[in-house]
Amino acid sequence: MLKIELYKLRKQSGFTLIELIVVIVILGIVSAVAAPYFLNVQSNARVATLNGFIGSFNAADSLVMEKAMIAGVDNRPGEVTIPHTDIKLQDGYLSIAPENINNVMNVDGLMMSASEKSDIPSTYVYFGDKELTFKEIASQRCFVHLSRSLTVTSEGKKAVGPIVIRRFFEGC
């Protein structure tokens, strides 16, 4: 009698085939729902990083302009350095040259390249470990373009206007 009871106990240990199939089906459903999210994490992180750069840049621009007003150099024409800093203004606005942006804020993990067109001040911010040409940056389709608007005054001179920020996130 004792042998029969031990045999019954051994037979009842473990999972049934139905229980294993139910668990596998549940895991399949959960992975089907969660997989697209995890596959898109890198893209979301790149977009968030570039959006974070834009927010930080706008905040830094405001702080720099306040510092320039205090120093009395906010409305001077041409390129002006704010006293006791390495920060430059161009025609009353923060210069968007890559080296100036590096002086203003931390841009670790991002690269910056100045525009190849000398008459329009602009900078491209993108992911990478080396400086790229505009064609290489454009082919990535994951960058931010900072530029200034230009107008012609009555004397025929170009005046630099406020920052124009364009987002290109299709390739992120």
Long-range contacts (C-beta under 8 A, 24 or more apart in sequence): 43-172, 46-127, 46-142, 46-169, 46-172, 47-169, 47-172, 49-109, 49-110, 49-127, 50-110, 50-125, 50-142, 50-143, 50-144, 50-167, 50-169, 50-172, 51-167, 53-107, 53-110, 53-125, 53-144, 54-144, 54-165, 54-167, 56-105, 57-101, 57-105, 57-146, 57-165, 60-94, 60-104, 60-105, 61-94, 61-104, 61-163, 64-89, 64-94, 64-104, 65-93, 65-94, 90-121, 90-148, 90-160, 91-159, 91-160, 92-160, 93-148, 93-160, 93-161, 93-162, 93-163, 94-163, 95-121, 96-121, 96-122, 96-123, 96-146, 96-147, 96-148, 96-163, 97-121, 97-123, 98-123, 101-146, 113-137, 115-147, 119-150, 119-158, 120-147, 120-148, 120-150, 121-147, 121-148, 121-160, 122-146, 122-147, 122-148, 123-147, 138-168, 140-171, 141-168, 141-169, 141-170, 141-171, 141-172, 142-168, 142-169, 142-170, 142-171, 142-172, 143-168, 144-168
